[in-house]
Structure formats: structure tokens, C-alpha cells
């Protein structure tokens, strides 16, 4: 939340005890699942997705459900520390098909 706010996004957080219904409602499958689920301008943002990729998504407007950094990759925004893993950021569509959008 702090990361996205620092990148110019207005963030409203809703703490919930059980994220499973939220993820199901937004079409988040196990293949793209991460810790946080957000929505922005009709898209789902799942996990620690870099702000520049969210901005790119909003500019390009592909026909997808959302964007995800599956899991909790070390070195992704909010997962700071000495370890920096290479990770994929993916898009997924209504059928659950994923496409690599960027590699970080």
C-alpha cells in the first residue's frame, strides 16, 4: 500500500479475515495467486506488481482480467531485502490463460 501510494496511486485498503472469497469473486486462480488482491480501473492486480507495469496495463488496456506477480517474489515491491529473485509478471484472461507481461 505504501509503495503504491508513493508511486501516485490512491489506495483504499480493506482488511478481511478470509481472502478466498475475494480472490474467487475477482477470478484469481491458484496459478496467479499471491498475497494481496486489488482492483484498479476494471483490472485485478494480484500481489507485488511493480507500479510501472500497472501503469503500462492501464495505458495499453489489454482484454484481460488482471495482472499478477504470483507468489511473493523476493525483490519485488514490498518484498525488499538483500535477496532479489528474478520473477515473471503475468496477465491472465477469463479462461485463466496466462501470458508473461514482463520479467524482473
N, C-alpha and C positions, 0 to 999 in steps of 0.2 A: 504494500500500500504506500509506504513512504517513498519507495523507489519511483512508482508511477506518478505520484504527486510531484516529485522532484523533476519529472520529465514533462510536466504540464498537464497531466490528466487530472480531472476532478474525480475523486474516488469516494464512494459511499460503501462502507463495509457493513455486512450483516453476519454476525456470528451465529452459527447454527450448530446444534449438537450432532446432527446426522446429515452428512453431505450426500449420502447415496441418493435420496430422492431429488435433490437439487441437480446432481450430475445426470440422472436419468431424464429429468424434465428437459435438460438442455442438450441431450444427445451425446453426452460424454461417455465413450465406451472404455473398456479396460485398456485398449490399445493406445489411447491418447491420454489416459487419466494421469493426473498429478494431484497436488495438494489443494490448490486454490481454484475456484471457478468464478469467472466474472463474465459480464456481458458489456459490450460496447457497440452501439450503433447497429444492432441486429446480428452481431457476431458473438460467439462464445470465445473467451480467452481462458485457456486452461494452463495453470502452472506459471512457472517463472519465465515468461516470454519477454524478450528484450523490447523496450518501448519503440525502438526504430522499426521493428518488424510489425508491431501493432499499427503504427502509423502507415507503414507501407501497405498493409492489409486494407486499411480504411481508404487509402488513396486508390488502390487497384480494384477494390470491390469484387473479388472473385466470387463465383457461385459456390460457396462452401458454408458449412455450419460454423466452423471456427478454426482457431489456431492453437497449437499446444507445444509446450516443451515437456514431453512425457517424463514422468518420474520427477526427481528433484536433482537435476544435474549440478554437480559442484562447479562453481564459477559462473553459473547463470545469475541474473539479477536477484538479489536477496539471498543467494547461497554463496556469499563471499567467504573467502578463506584462502589458505595457501595453495589448495588443490584446485586446478582448473581443468575439468574434463571437456573433451570435445563432445558436442551433442547436437542432435538434429531438432529443428523446429519444424513441425508438420502442420499441414492443413488437412481437414477431413470434411467429407461431404455427407449427404443424407444417407447414403448407403454404407457409410463407415469406411470408405476407401481413403487412404492417406496418401499425401504427396509431400515430399520433402520441399520445404519452402526456403530453408537456409540451414547452413551448418556453422556452428560457432565453436 
